[in-house]
Amino acid sequence: MKKLKHYFPLLLLLVISAGIALSGCSGNSDNGNQEQTNGGFPIPYPDGGEVITDTWDGISGHRTVKYPDEKHQELISFYNDYASGSGWKRTEAGQGEVVSFIYLNLEKGYTIDLGYPSDQVADAVLLTLYVADYTDL
């Protein structure tokens, strides 16, 4: 029992460090949605989607995530918040509820393509994130 008391501060430090490290794996955006950057992908996307294409090589590529169609408005809000800073341009196509959005940041080489519900897949919204970051080459 004496030896266990000796290692308790070290064990506590390890548990706290692990908790901090794990909490850094995902963040929260201003609108409360969790973000992910799976595999180091630089553009965040909300939890709850299914990755259906992934060609990310660490420098460039794209990732397509499928969400239930009722998430369309939530995704619009998420990316309106995310792309609200300087360098972003938002374009929309369509009318009413049938609207798709493209968010573009030429400086970073990022494109976010948010389709409208059931555009390509029934009862789903497709989100495709493109990265072409050659600034470090």
N, CA, C and O atoms as CSV, one atom per row, in Angstrom:
chain,resi,resn,atom,element,x,y,z
A,1,MET,N,N,0.823,-1.192,0.000
A,1,MET,CA,C,0.000,0.000,0.000
A,1,MET,C,C,0.867,1.256,0.000
A,1,MET,O,O,0.504,2.267,-0.602
A,2,LYS,N,N,2.023,1.189,0.682
A,2,LYS,CA,C,2.914,2.336,0.735
A,2,LYS,C,C,3.456,2.682,-0.649
A,2,LYS,O,O,3.578,3.854,-1.003
A,3,LYS,N,N,3.784,1.634,-1.437
A,3,LYS,CA,C,4.299,1.870,-2.786
A,3,LYS,C,C,3.232,2.502,-3.673
A,3,LYS,O,O,3.546,3.376,-4.481
A,4,LEU,N,N,1.988,2.080,-3.538
A,4,LEU,CA,C,0.904,2.634,-4.332
A,4,LEU,C,C,0.735,4.126,-4.045
A,4,LEU,O,O,0.518,4.904,-4.974
A,5,LYS,N,N,0.828,4.538,-2.793
A,5,LYS,CA,C,0.730,5.953,-2.441
A,5,LYS,C,C,1.862,6.741,-3.079
A,5,LYS,O,O,1.678,7.902,-3.445
A,6,HIS,N,N,3.022,6.128,-3.216
A,6,HIS,CA,C,4.182,6.789,-3.809
A,6,HIS,C,C,3.941,7.090,-5.299
A,6,HIS,O,O,4.378,8.125,-5.801
A,7,TYR,N,N,3.249,6.186,-5.999
A,7,TYR,CA,C,3.014,6.354,-7.433
A,7,TYR,C,C,1.718,7.094,-7.758
A,7,TYR,O,O,1.473,7.413,-8.922
A,8,PHE,N,N,0.897,7.370,-6.774
A,8,PHE,CA,C,-0.378,8.023,-7.010
A,8,PHE,C,C,-0.242,9.368,-7.727
A,8,PHE,O,O,-0.979,9.589,-8.688
A,9,PRO,N,N,0.657,10.289,-7.324
A,9,PRO,CA,C,0.776,11.558,-8.050
A,9,PRO,C,C,1.167,11.357,-9.518
A,9,PRO,O,O,0.678,12.078,-10.388
A,10,LEU,N,N,2.028,10.402,-9.798
A,10,LEU,CA,C,2.430,10.129,-11.176
A,10,LEU,C,C,1.253,9.584,-11.972
A,10,LEU,O,O,1.037,9.993,-13.113
A,11,LEU,N,N,0.496,8.673,-11.389
A,11,LEU,CA,C,-0.667,8.108,-12.048
A,11,LEU,C,C,-1.713,9.187,-12.313
A,11,LEU,O,O,-2.305,9.219,-13.392
A,12,LEU,N,N,-1.946,10.058,-11.357
A,12,LEU,CA,C,-2.894,11.152,-11.521
A,12,LEU,C,C,-2.456,12.080,-12.654
A,12,LEU,O,O,-3.284,12.506,-13.460
A,13,LEU,N,N,-1.176,12.393,-12.720
A,13,LEU,CA,C,-0.645,13.244,-13.785
A,13,LEU,C,C,-0.853,12.596,-15.147
A,13,LEU,O,O,-1.210,13.282,-16.105
A,14,LEU,N,N,-0.636,11.295,-15.251
A,14,LEU,CA,C,-0.834,10.591,-16.519
A,14,LEU,C,C,-2.296,10.606,-16.941
A,14,LEU,O,O,-2.591,10.795,-18.121
A,15,VAL,N,N,-3.210,10.410,-16.007
A,15,VAL,CA,C,-4.641,10.423,-16.322
A,15,VAL,C,C,-5.068,11.811,-16.797
A,15,VAL,O,O,-5.805,11.929,-17.775
A,16,ILE,N,N,-4.616,12.850,-16.121
A,16,ILE,CA,C,-4.962,14.223,-16.516
A,16,ILE,C,C,-4.379,14.538,-17.891
A,16,ILE,O,O,-5.063,15.127,-18.729
A,17,SER,N,N,-3.131,14.158,-18.134
A,17,SER,CA,C,-2.498,14.407,-19.435
A,17,SER,C,C,-3.233,13.694,-20.552
A,17,SER,O,O,-3.428,14.264,-21.626
A,18,ALA,N,N,-3.643,12.459,-20.320
A,18,ALA,CA,C,-4.373,11.704,-21.334
A,18,ALA,C,C,-5.719,12.369,-21.628
A,18,ALA,O,O,-6.140,12.438,-22.783
A,19,GLY,N,N,-6.381,12.849,-20.604
A,19,GLY,CA,C,-7.657,13.536,-20.797
A,19,GLY,C,C,-7.508,14.807,-21.608
A,19,GLY,O,O,-8.338,15.094,-22.471
A,20,ILE,N,N,-6.469,15.566,-21.344
A,20,ILE,CA,C,-6.213,16.796,-22.102
A,20,ILE,C,C,-5.899,16.453,-23.556
A,20,ILE,O,O,-6.411,17.103,-24.467
A,21,ALA,N,N,-5.082,15.464,-23.777
A,21,ALA,CA,C,-4.719,15.065,-25.144
A,21,ALA,C,C,-5.938,14.595,-25.918
A,21,ALA,O,O,-6.100,14.954,-27.085
A,22,LEU,N,N,-6.796,13.803,-25.295
A,22,LEU,CA,C,-7.984,13.317,-25.987
A,22,LEU,C,C,-8.980,14.431,-26.257
A,22,LEU,O,O,-9.654,14.412,-27.287
A,23,SER,N,N,-9.090,15.391,-25.368
A,23,SER,CA,C,-10.030,16.483,-25.600
A,23,SER,C,C,-9.551,17.393,-26.711
A,23,SER,O,O,-10.361,18.115,-27.292
A,24,GLY,N,N,-8.278,17.387,-27.026
A,24,GLY,CA,C,-7.753,18.189,-28.116
A,24,GLY,C,C,-8.005,17.593,-29.476
A,24,GLY,O,O,-7.745,18.246,-30.487
A,25,CYS,N,N,-8.515,16.345,-29.536
A,25,CYS,CA,C,-8.761,15.688,-30.812
A,25,CYS,C,C,-9.975,16.240,-31.531
A,25,CYS,O,O,-10.058,16.153,-32.756
A,26,SER,N,N,-10.913,16.803,-30.798
A,26,SER,CA,C,-12.058,17.411,-31.453
A,26,SER,C,C,-12.418,18.667,-30.700
A,26,SER,O,O,-12.283,18.750,-29.479
A,27,GLY,N,N,-12.886,19.655,-31.467
A,27,GLY,CA,C,-13.230,20.927,-30.853
A,27,GLY,C,C,-14.692,21.223,-31.055
A,27,GLY,O,O,-15.414,20.442,-31.673
A,28,ASN,N,N,-15.125,22.335,-30.541
A,28,ASN,CA,C,-16.494,22.770,-30.741
A,28,ASN,C,C,-16.470,24.088,-31.478
A,28,ASN,O,O,-15.673,24.973,-31.166
A,29,SER,N,N,-17.338,24.216,-32.448
A,29,SER,CA,C,-17.459,25.473,-33.154
A,29,SER,C,C,-18.330,26.405,-32.333
A,29,SER,O,O,-18.879,26.011,-31.304
A,30,ASP,N,N,-18.454,27.640,-32.793
A,30,ASP,CA,C,-19.248,28.622,-32.076
A,30,ASP,C,C,-20.719,28.228,-31.994
A,30,ASP,O,O,-21.411,28.627,-31.057
A,31,ASN,N,N,-21.204,27.457,-32.954
A,31,ASN,CA,C,-22.618,27.103,-32.923
A,31,ASN,C,C,-22.878,25.806,-32.184
A,31,ASN,O,O,-23.996,25.294,-32.232
A,32,GLY,N,N,-21.876,25.251,-31.496
A,32,GLY,CA,C,-22.078,24.101,-30.645
A,32,GLY,C,C,-21.880,22.760,-31.315
A,32,GLY,O,O,-21.960,21.735,-30.639
A,33,ASN,N,N,-21.628,22.717,-32.606
A,33,ASN,CA,C,-21.412,21.444,-33.289
A,33,ASN,C,C,-19.998,20.965,-33.047
A,33,ASN,O,O,-19.056,21.757,-33.034
A,34,GLN,N,N,-19.854,19.660,-32.854
A,34,GLN,CA,C,-18.516,19.111,-32.736
A,34,GLN,C,C,-17.865,19.092,-34.104
A,34,GLN,O,O,-18.533,18.905,-35.121
A,35,GLU,N,N,-16.577,19.283,-34.120
A,35,GLU,CA,C,-15.821,19.240,-35.360
A,35,GLU,C,C,-14.899,18.035,-35.327
A,35,GLU,O,O,-14.512,17.554,-34.262
A,36,GLN,N,N,-14.557,17.562,-36.510
A,36,GLN,CA,C,-13.579,16.505,-36.628
A,36,GLN,C,C,-12.555,16.898,-37.681
A,36,GLN,O,O,-12.868,17.613,-38.634
A,37,THR,N,N,-11.365,16.438,-37.505
A,37,THR,CA,C,-10.351,16.562,-38.540
A,37,THR,C,C,-9.690,15.195,-38.662
A,37,THR,O,O,-8.484,15.064,-38.448
A,38,ASN,N,N,-10.471,14.183,-39.004
A,38,ASN,CA,C,-9.987,12.812,-39.105
A,38,ASN,C,C,-8.775,12.730,-40.009
A,38,ASN,O,O,-8.767,13.285,-41.108
A,39,GLY,N,N,-7.765,12.045,-39.547
A,39,GLY,CA,C,-6.577,11.827,-40.358
A,39,GLY,C,C,-5.833,13.092,-40.686
A,39,GLY,O,O,-5.107,13.136,-41.679
A,40,GLY,N,N,-5.989,14.120,-39.887
A,40,GLY,CA,C,-5.293,15.374,-40.137
A,40,GLY,C,C,-5.935,16.216,-41.226
A,40,GLY,O,O,-5.322,17.180,-41.685
A,41,PHE,N,N,-7.143,15.888,-41.653
A,41,PHE,CA,C,-7.810,16.676,-42.692
A,41,PHE,C,C,-8.038,18.089,-42.163
A,41,PHE,O,O,-8.604,18.250,-41.082
A,42,PRO,N,N,-7.611,19.116,-42.898
A,42,PRO,CA,C,-7.611,20.480,-42.346
A,42,PRO,C,C,-8.958,21.196,-42.280
A,42,PRO,O,O,-9.084,22.170,-41.538
A,43,ILE,N,N,-9.958,20.753,-43.021
A,43,ILE,CA,C,-11.266,21.408,-42.968
A,43,ILE,C,C,-12.157,20.592,-42.024
A,43,ILE,O,O,-12.376,19.404,-42.260
A,44,PRO,N,N,-12.665,21.209,-40.973
A,44,PRO,CA,C,-13.511,20.467,-40.035
A,44,PRO,C,C,-14.878,20.160,-40.635
A,44,PRO,O,O,-15.344,20.844,-41.547
A,45,TYR,N,N,-15.499,19.133,-40.110
A,45,TYR,CA,C,-16.871,18.814,-40.474
A,45,TYR,C,C,-17.565,18.223,-39.257
A,45,TYR,O,O,-16.933,17.548,-38.444
A,46,PRO,N,N,-18.870,18.478,-39.129
A,46,PRO,CA,C,-19.595,18.022,-37.938
A,46,PRO,C,C,-19.655,16.499,-37.836
A,46,PRO,O,O,-19.644,15.790,-38.842
A,47,ASP,N,N,-19.717,16.025,-36.612
A,47,ASP,CA,C,-19.931,14.605,-36.353
A,47,ASP,C,C,-21.290,14.186,-36.897
A,47,ASP,O,O,-22.154,15.022,-37.161
A,48,GLY,N,N,-21.460,12.895,-37.058
A,48,GLY,CA,C,-22.751,12.361,-37.448
A,48,GLY,C,C,-22.874,12.038,-38.914
A,48,GLY,O,O,-23.927,11.577,-39.356
A,49,GLY,N,N,-21.810,12.271,-39.695
A,49,GLY,CA,C,-21.844,11.948,-41.110
A,49,GLY,C,C,-21.058,10.679,-41.397
A,49,GLY,O,O,-20.309,10.186,-40.554
A,50,GLU,N,N,-21.243,10.164,-42.595
A,50,GLU,CA,C,-20.537,8.964,-43.046
A,50,GLU,C,C,-19.576,9.360,-44.166
A,50,GLU,O,O,-20.004,9.860,-45.207
A,51,VAL,N,N,-18.283,9.138,-43.953
A,51,VAL,CA,C,-17.297,9.434,-44.991
A,51,VAL,C,C,-17.474,8.402,-46.100
A,51,VAL,O,O,-17.355,7.200,-45.862
A,52,ILE,N,N,-17.762,8.880,-47.320
A,52,ILE,CA,C,-17.979,7.943,-48.426
A,52,ILE,C,C,-16.872,7.999,-49.473
A,52,ILE,O,O,-16.714,7.048,-50.239
A,53,THR,N,N,-16.104,9.082,-49.531
A,53,THR,CA,C,-14.888,9.116,-50.354
A,53,THR,C,C,-13.815,9.835,-49.567
A,53,THR,O,O,-14.095,10.774,-48.822
A,54,ASP,N,N,-12.589,9.386,-49.739
A,54,ASP,CA,C,-11.473,9.989,-49.014
A,54,ASP,C,C,-10.196,9.785,-49.816
A,54,ASP,O,O,-9.678,8.671,-49.899
A,55,THR,N,N,-9.694,10.859,-50.405
A,55,THR,CA,C,-8.455,10.786,-51.174
A,55,THR,C,C,-7.391,11.705,-50.594
A,55,THR,O,O,-6.529,12.189,-51.328
A,56,TRP,N,N,-7.437,11.949,-49.311
A,56,TRP,CA,C,-6.516,12.855,-48.621
A,56,TRP,C,C,-5.137,12.216,-48.502
A,56,TRP,O,O,-5.016,11.102,-47.991
A,57,ASP,N,N,-4.082,12.916,-48.973
A,57,ASP,CA,C,-2.713,12.405,-48.885
A,57,ASP,C,C,-1.830,13.232,-47.955
A,57,ASP,O,O,-0.616,13.032,-47.919
A,58,GLY,N,N,-2.419,14.149,-47.209
A,58,GLY,CA,C,-1.666,14.992,-46.293
A,58,GLY,C,C,-1.337,16.359,-46.872
A,58,GLY,O,O,-0.935,17.263,-46.140
A,59,ILE,N,N,-1.503,16.515,-48.184
A,59,ILE,CA,C,-1.241,17.799,-48.846
A,59,ILE,C,C,-2.464,18.245,-49.640
A,59,ILE,O,O,-2.887,19.398,-49.562
A,60,SER,N,N,-3.014,17.322,-50.396
A,60,SER,CA,C,-4.174,17.660,-51.215
A,60,SER,C,C,-5.108,16.463,-51.288
A,60,SER,O,O,-4.756,15.343,-50.917
A,61,GLY,N,N,-6.303,16.737,-51.775
A,61,GLY,CA,C,-7.291,15.687,-51.934
A,61,GLY,C,C,-8.668,16.184,-51.577
A,61,GLY,O,O,-8.902,17.385,-51.443
A,62,HIS,N,N,-9.569,15.248,-51.427
A,62,HIS,CA,C,-10.936,15.612,-51.045
A,62,HIS,C,C,-11.527,14.532,-50.165
A,62,HIS,O,O,-11.060,13.393,-50.127
A,63,ARG,N,N,-12.568,14.930,-49.460
A,63,ARG,CA,C,-13.312,14.012,-48.598
A,63,ARG,C,C,-14.791,14.341,-48.769
A,63,ARG,O,O,-15.190,15.502,-48.672
A,64,THR,N,N,-15.602,13.318,-49.024
A,64,THR,CA,C,-17.049,13.499,-49.146
A,64,THR,C,C,-17.712,12.827,-47.955
A,64,THR,O,O,-17.427,11.675,-47.629
A,65,VAL,N,N,-18.605,13.575,-47.312
A,65,VAL,CA,C,-19.302,13.086,-46.122
A,65,VAL,C,C,-20.803,13.161,-46.399
A,65,VAL,O,O,-21.314,14.183,-46.858
A,66,LYS,N,N,-21.494,12.064,-46.112
A,66,LYS,CA,C,-22.941,11.986,-46.327
A,66,LYS,C,C,-23.655,12.154,-44.986
A,66,LYS,O,O,-23.324,11.499,-43.998
A,67,TYR,N,N,-24.651,13.055,-44.980
A,67,TYR,CA,C,-25.469,13.318,-43.793
A,67,TYR,C,C,-26.939,13.085,-44.133
A,67,TYR,O,O,-27.325,13.156,-45.300
A,68,PRO,N,N,-27.763,12.807,-43.117
A,68,PRO,CA,C,-29.211,12.754,-43.359
A,68,PRO,C,C,-29.691,14.113,-43.877
A,68,PRO,O,O,-29.173,15.153,-43.471
A,69,ASP,N,N,-30.674,14.103,-44.767
A,69,ASP,CA,C,-31.095,15.352,-45.401
A,69,ASP,C,C,-31.585,16.407,-44.418
A,69,ASP,O,O,-31.522,17.598,-44.723
A,70,GLU,N,N,-32.079,15.999,-43.232
A,70,GLU,CA,C,-32.541,16.990,-42.261
A,70,GLU,C,C,-31.389,17.791,-41.631
A,70,GLU,O,O,-31.640,18.751,-40.902
A,71,LYS,N,N,-30.147,17.413,-41.900
A,71,LYS,CA,C,-28.978,18.143,-41.379
A,71,LYS,C,C,-28.569,19.314,-42.279
A,71,LYS,O,O,-27.623,20.032,-41.954
A,72,HIS,N,N,-29.265,19.520,-43.404
A,72,HIS,CA,C,-28.859,20.545,-44.375
A,72,HIS,C,C,-28.733,21.928,-43.736
A,72,HIS,O,O,-27.704,22.585,-43.891
A,73,GLN,N,N,-29.754,22.371,-43.029
A,73,GLN,CA,C,-29.716,23.712,-42.424
A,73,GLN,C,C,-28.627,23.806,-41.363
A,73,GLN,O,O,-27.961,24.834,-41.245
A,74,GLU,N,N,-28.444,22.748,-40.599
A,74,GLU,CA,C,-27.385,22.721,-39.584
A,74,GLU,C,C,-25.999,22.839,-40.238
A,74,GLU,O,O,-25.120,23.527,-39.720
A,75,LEU,N,N,-25.816,22.169,-41.368
A,75,LEU,CA,C,-24.540,22.256,-42.090
A,75,LEU,C,C,-24.309,23.658,-42.653
A,75,LEU,O,O,-23.188,24.166,-42.630
A,76,ILE,N,N,-25.370,24.276,-43.156
A,76,ILE,CA,C,-25.262,25.659,-43.646
A,76,ILE,C,C,-24.802,26.571,-42.512
A,76,ILE,O,O,-23.885,27.372,-42.692
A,77,SER,N,N,-25.435,26.452,-41.350
A,77,SER,CA,C,-25.050,27.278,-40.193
A,77,SER,C,C,-23.607,27.024,-39.777
A,77,SER,O,O,-22.861,27.958,-39.482
A,78,PHE,N,N,-23.223,25.748,-39.756
A,78,PHE,CA,C,-21.863,25.376,-39.370
A,78,PHE,C,C,-20.835,26.045,-40.283
A,78,PHE,O,O,-19.868,26.639,-39.806
A,79,TYR,N,N,-21.049,25.948,-41.602
A,79,TYR,CA,C,-20.070,26.512,-42.531
A,79,TYR,C,C,-20.204,28.024,-42.704
A,79,TYR,O,O,-19.229,28.682,-43.068
A,80,ASN,N,N,-21.368,28.583,-42.455
A,80,ASN,CA,C,-21.464,30.039,-42.411
A,80,ASN,C,C,-20.594,30.584,-41.277
A,80,ASN,O,O,-19.906,31.591,-41.441
A,81,ASP,N,N,-20.632,29.907,-40.125
A,81,ASP,CA,C,-19.776,30.300,-39.000
A,81,ASP,C,C,-18.302,30.074,-39.330
A,81,ASP,O,O,-17.472,30.962,-39.137
A,82,TYR,N,N,-17.985,28.883,-39.828
A,82,TYR,CA,C,-16.593,28.519,-40.116
A,82,TYR,C,C,-15.975,29.449,-41.156
A,82,TYR,O,O,-14.821,29.852,-41.007
A,83,ALA,N,N,-16.710,29.793,-42.191
A,83,ALA,CA,C,-16.173,30.587,-43.296
A,83,ALA,C,C,-16.494,32.074,-43.156
A,83,ALA,O,O,-16.506,32.799,-44.151
A,84,SER,N,N,-16.750,32.528,-41.945
A,84,SER,CA,C,-17.116,33.933,-41.754
A,84,SER,C,C,-15.913,34.868,-41.699
A,84,SER,O,O,-16.082,36.087,-41.731
A,85,GLY,N,N,-14.710,34.323,-41.617
A,85,GLY,CA,C,-13.516,35.162,-41.542
A,85,GLY,C,C,-13.077,35.671,-42.907
A,85,GLY,O,O,-13.719,35.414,-43.925
A,86,SER,N,N,-11.985,36.388,-42.901
A,86,SER,CA,C,-11.491,36.955,-44.148
A,86,SER,C,C,-10.939,35.861,-45.053
A,86,SER,O,O,-10.470,34.824,-44.584
A,87,GLY,N,N,-11.002,36.109,-46.344
A,87,GLY,CA,C,-10.472,35.171,-47.321
A,87,GLY,C,C,-11.492,34.200,-47.877
A,87,GLY,O,O,-11.200,33.485,-48.836
A,88,TRP,N,N,-12.691,34.156,-47.293
A,88,TRP,CA,C,-13.718,33.222,-47.743
A,88,TRP,C,C,-14.735,33.911,-48.636
A,88,TRP,O,O,-15.116,35.055,-48.391
A,89,LYS,N,N,-15.167,33.214,-49.665
A,89,LYS,CA,C,-16.250,33.685,-50.528
A,89,LYS,C,C,-17.307,32.591,-50.562
A,89,LYS,O,O,-16.993,31.412,-50.731
A,90,ARG,N,N,-18.560,32.992,-50.400
A,90,ARG,CA,C,-19.671,32.034,-50.419
A,90,ARG,C,C,-20.524,32.289,-51.643
A,90,ARG,O,O,-20.889,33.427,-51.938
A,91,THR,N,N,-20.838,31.214,-52.352
A,91,THR,CA,C,-21.716,31.280,-53.520
A,91,THR,C,C,-22.844,30.290,-53.292
A,91,THR,O,O,-22.623,29.187,-52.793
A,92,GLU,N,N,-24.059,30.692,-53.662
A,92,GLU,CA,C,-25.171,29.767,-53.537
A,92,GLU,C,C,-25.879,29.648,-54.875
A,92,GLU,O,O,-25.939,30.592,-55.662
A,93,ALA,N,N,-26.416,28.453,-55.105
A,93,ALA,CA,C,-27.149,28.179,-56.336
A,93,ALA,C,C,-28.472,27.523,-55.962
A,93,ALA,O,O,-28.514,26.649,-55.096
A,94,GLY,N,N,-29.540,27.940,-56.609
A,94,GLY,CA,C,-30.857,27.389,-56.334
A,94,GLY,C,C,-31.737,28.410,-55.651
A,94,GLY,O,O,-31.351,29.563,-55.461
A,95,GLN,N,N,-32.936,27.962,-55.283
A,95,GLN,CA,C,-33.898,28.849,-54.642
A,95,GLN,C,C,-34.638,28.109,-53.539
A,95,GLN,O,O,-34.769,26.886,-53.580
A,96,GLY,N,N,-35.119,28.856,-52.555
A,96,GLY,CA,C,-35.909,28.284,-51.474
A,96,GLY,C,C,-35.112,27.270,-50.673
A,96,GLY,O,O,-33.978,27.531,-50.272
A,97,GLU,N,N,-35.712,26.115,-50.445
A,97,GLU,CA,C,-35.038,25.069,-49.680
A,97,GLU,C,C,-34.049,24.280,-50.526
A,97,GLU,O,O,-33.215,23.553,-49.985
A,98,VAL,N,N,-34.130,24.414,-51.842
A,98,VAL,CA,C,-33.257,23.667,-52.743
A,98,VAL,C,C,-32.078,24.557,-53.118
A,98,VAL,O,O,-31.995,25.084,-54.227
A,99,VAL,N,N,-31.171,24.708,-52.156
A,99,VAL,CA,C,-30.015,25.570,-52.351
A,99,VAL,C,C,-28.749,24.785,-52.040
A,99,VAL,O,O,-28.681,24.054,-51.051
A,100,SER,N,N,-27.758,24.947,-52.892
A,100,SER,CA,C,-26.439,24.391,-52.598
A,100,SER,C,C,-25.482,25.551,-52.399
A,100,SER,O,O,-25.692,26.642,-52.928
A,101,PHE,N,N,-24.432,25.307,-51.633
A,101,PHE,CA,C,-23.483,26.346,-51.285
A,101,PHE,C,C,-22.072,25.896,-51.617
A,101,PHE,O,O,-21.730,24.721,-51.480
A,102,ILE,N,N,-21.265,26.841,-52.052
A,102,ILE,CA,C,-19.833,26.607,-52.232
A,102,ILE,C,C,-19.116,27.713,-51.470
A,102,ILE,O,O,-19.363,28.901,-51.676
A,103,TYR,N,N,-18.230,27.292,-50.593
A,103,TYR,CA,C,-17.392,28.210,-49.832
A,103,TYR,C,C,-15.980,28.035,-50.382
A,103,TYR,O,O,-15.495,26.911,-50.508
A,104,LEU,N,N,-15.324,29.141,-50.708
A,104,LEU,CA,C,-14.027,29.078,-51.365
A,104,LEU,C,C,-13.028,29.982,-50.646
A,104,LEU,O,O,-13.321,31.140,-50.347
A,105,ASN,N,N,-11.860,29.439,-50.378
A,105,ASN,CA,C,-10.769,30.225,-49.815
A,105,ASN,C,C,-9.543,29.958,-50.675
A,105,ASN,O,O,-8.860,28.949,-50.500
A,106,LEU,N,N,-9.265,30.874,-51.613
A,106,LEU,CA,C,-8.157,30.691,-52.554
A,106,LEU,C,C,-6.807,30.734,-51.865
A,106,LEU,O,O,-5.877,30.038,-52.272
A,107,GLU,N,N,-6.691,31.550,-50.823
A,107,GLU,CA,C,-5.418,31.663,-50.104
A,107,GLU,C,C,-5.006,30.327,-49.477
A,107,GLU,O,O,-3.838,29.943,-49.529
A,108,LYS,N,N,-5.965,29.635,-48.892
A,108,LYS,CA,C,-5.686,28.352,-48.262
A,108,LYS,C,C,-5.788,27.186,-49.237
A,108,LYS,O,O,-5.256,26.109,-48.968
A,109,GLY,N,N,-6.460,27.385,-50.359
A,109,GLY,CA,C,-6.698,26.297,-51.296
A,109,GLY,C,C,-7.811,25.370,-50.842
A,109,GLY,O,O,-7.764,24.169,-51.109
A,110,TYR,N,N,-8.825,25.917,-50.149
A,110,TYR,CA,C,-9.931,25.132,-49.615
A,110,TYR,C,C,-11.211,25.419,-50.403
A,110,TYR,O,O,-11.494,26.561,-50.763
A,111,THR,N,N,-11.964,24.373,-50.656
A,111,THR,CA,C,-13.302,24.493,-51.229
A,111,THR,C,C,-14.232,23.583,-50.444
A,111,THR,O,O,-13.920,22.420,-50.189
A,112,ILE,N,N,-15.375,24.131,-50.066
A,112,ILE,CA,C,-16.402,23.382,-49.352
A,112,ILE,C,C,-17.636,23.390,-50.246
A,112,ILE,O,O,-18.187,24.453,-50.531
A,113,ASP,N,N,-18.067,22.224,-50.684
A,113,ASP,CA,C,-19.218,22.095,-51.572
A,113,ASP,C,C,-20.325,21.385,-50.808
A,113,ASP,O,O,-20.234,20.188,-50.537
A,114,LEU,N,N,-21.360,22.121,-50.465
A,114,LEU,CA,C,-22.489,21.594,-49.695
A,114,LEU,C,C,-23.706,21.527,-50.600
A,114,LEU,O,O,-24.309,22.553,-50.917
A,115,GLY,N,N,-24.066,20.322,-51.015
A,115,GLY,CA,C,-25.215,20.127,-51.896
A,115,GLY,C,C,-26.523,20.306,-51.158
A,115,GLY,O,O,-26.543,20.511,-49.945
A,116,TYR,N,N,-27.610,20.228,-51.895
A,116,TYR,CA,C,-28.917,20.318,-51.257
A,116,TYR,C,C,-29.470,18.908,-51.052
A,116,TYR,O,O,-29.008,17.961,-51.690
A,117,PRO,N,N,-30.452,18.766,-50.172
A,117,PRO,CA,C,-30.982,17.439,-49.853
A,117,PRO,C,C,-31.451,16.678,-51.094
A,117,PRO,O,O,-32.094,17.231,-51.986
A,118,SER,N,N,-31.107,15.398,-51.117
A,118,SER,CA,C,-31.499,14.457,-52.171
A,118,SER,C,C,-31.009,14.850,-53.555
A,118,SER,O,O,-31.571,14.395,-54.551
A,119,ASP,N,N,-29.984,15.680,-53.646
A,119,ASP,CA,C,-29.438,16.086,-54.944
A,119,ASP,C,C,-28.826,14.888,-55.665
A,119,ASP,O,O,-29.177,14.614,-56.812
A,120,GLN,N,N,-27.926,14.181,-55.015
A,120,GLN,CA,C,-27.241,13.053,-55.639
A,120,GLN,C,C,-27.605,11.716,-54.996
A,120,GLN,O,O,-27.533,10.673,-55.647
A,121,VAL,N,N,-27.993,11.743,-53.733
A,121,VAL,CA,C,-28.365,10.535,-52.998
A,121,VAL,C,C,-29.695,10.818,-52.296
A,121,VAL,O,O,-29.850,11.845,-51.635
A,122,ALA,N,N,-30.647,9.901,-52.447
A,122,ALA,CA,C,-31.971,10.089,-51.834
A,122,ALA,C,C,-31.855,10.217,-50.321
A,122,ALA,O,O,-31.115,9.477,-49.673
A,123,ASP,N,N,-32.599,11.167,-49.776
A,123,ASP,CA,C,-32.688,11.400,-48.324
A,123,ASP,C,C,-31.345,11.715,-47.681
A,123,ASP,O,O,-31.139,11.423,-46.503
A,124,ALA,N,N,-30.427,12.311,-48.446
A,124,ALA,CA,C,-29.102,12.624,-47.909
A,124,ALA,C,C,-28.603,13.961,-48.455
A,124,ALA,O,O,-29.031,14.434,-49.508
A,125,VAL,N,N,-27.687,14.542,-47.699
A,125,VAL,CA,C,-26.963,15.746,-48.112
A,125,VAL,C,C,-25.502,15.334,-48.246
A,125,VAL,O,O,-24.940,14.712,-47.344
A,126,LEU,N,N,-24.891,15.682,-49.371
A,126,LEU,CA,C,-23.471,15.394,-49.559
A,126,LEU,C,C,-22.647,16.657,-49.359
A,126,LEU,O,O,-22.958,17.723,-49.891
A,127,LEU,N,N,-21.605,16.506,-48.589
A,127,LEU,CA,C,-20.656,17.572,-48.312
A,127,LEU,C,C,-19.309,17.108,-48.849
A,127,LEU,O,O,-18.801,16.067,-48.433
A,128,THR,N,N,-18.727,17.869,-49.770
A,128,THR,CA,C,-17.405,17.512,-50.288
A,128,THR,C,C,-16.442,18.633,-49.960
A,128,THR,O,O,-16.684,19.799,-50.272
A,129,LEU,N,N,-15.348,18.258,-49.327
A,129,LEU,CA,C,-14.320,19.195,-48.887
A,129,LEU,C,C,-13.080,18.952,-49.738
A,129,LEU,O,O,-12.573,17.832,-49.804
A,130,TYR,N,N,-12.595,20.004,-50.386
A,130,TYR,CA,C,-11.420,19.901,-51.256
A,130,TYR,C,C,-10.277,20.703,-50.650
A,130,TYR,O,O,-10.483,21.805,-50.141
A,131,VAL,N,N,-9.075,20.147,-50.707
A,131,VAL,CA,C,-7.878,20.840,-50.229
A,131,VAL,C,C,-6.804,20.717,-51.299
A,131,VAL,O,O,-6.508,19.621,-51.776
A,132,ALA,N,N,-6.232,21.836,-51.666
A,132,ALA,CA,C,-5.099,21.859,-52.593
A,132,ALA,C,C,-4.075,22.816,-52.006
A,132,ALA,O,O,-3.911,23.932,-52.499
A,133,ASP,N,N,-3.392,22.388,-50.962
A,133,ASP,CA,C,-2.457,23.251,-50.226
A,133,ASP,C,C,-1.027,22.935,-50.631
A,133,ASP,O,O,-0.406,22.009,-50.109
A,134,TYR,N,N,-0.526,23.706,-51.554
A,134,TYR,CA,C,0.843,23.518,-52.020
A,134,TYR,C,C,1.757,24.660,-51.564
A,134,TYR,O,O,2.817,24.875,-52.151
A,135,THR,N,N,1.353,25.390,-50.524
A,135,THR,CA,C,2.119,26.545,-50.073
A,135,THR,C,C,3.460,26.172,-49.473
A,135,THR,O,O,4.395,26.972,-49.514
A,136,ASP,N,N,3.578,24.959,-48.908
A,136,ASP,CA,C,4.831,24.551,-48.261
A,136,ASP,C,C,5.785,23.835,-49.202
A,136,ASP,O,O,6.876,23.447,-48.787
A,137,LEU,N,N,5.400,23.649,-50.465
A,137,LEU,CA,C,6.269,22.927,-51.396
A,137,LEU,C,C,7.298,23.824,-52.021
A,137,LEU,O,O,8.107,23.367,-52.828
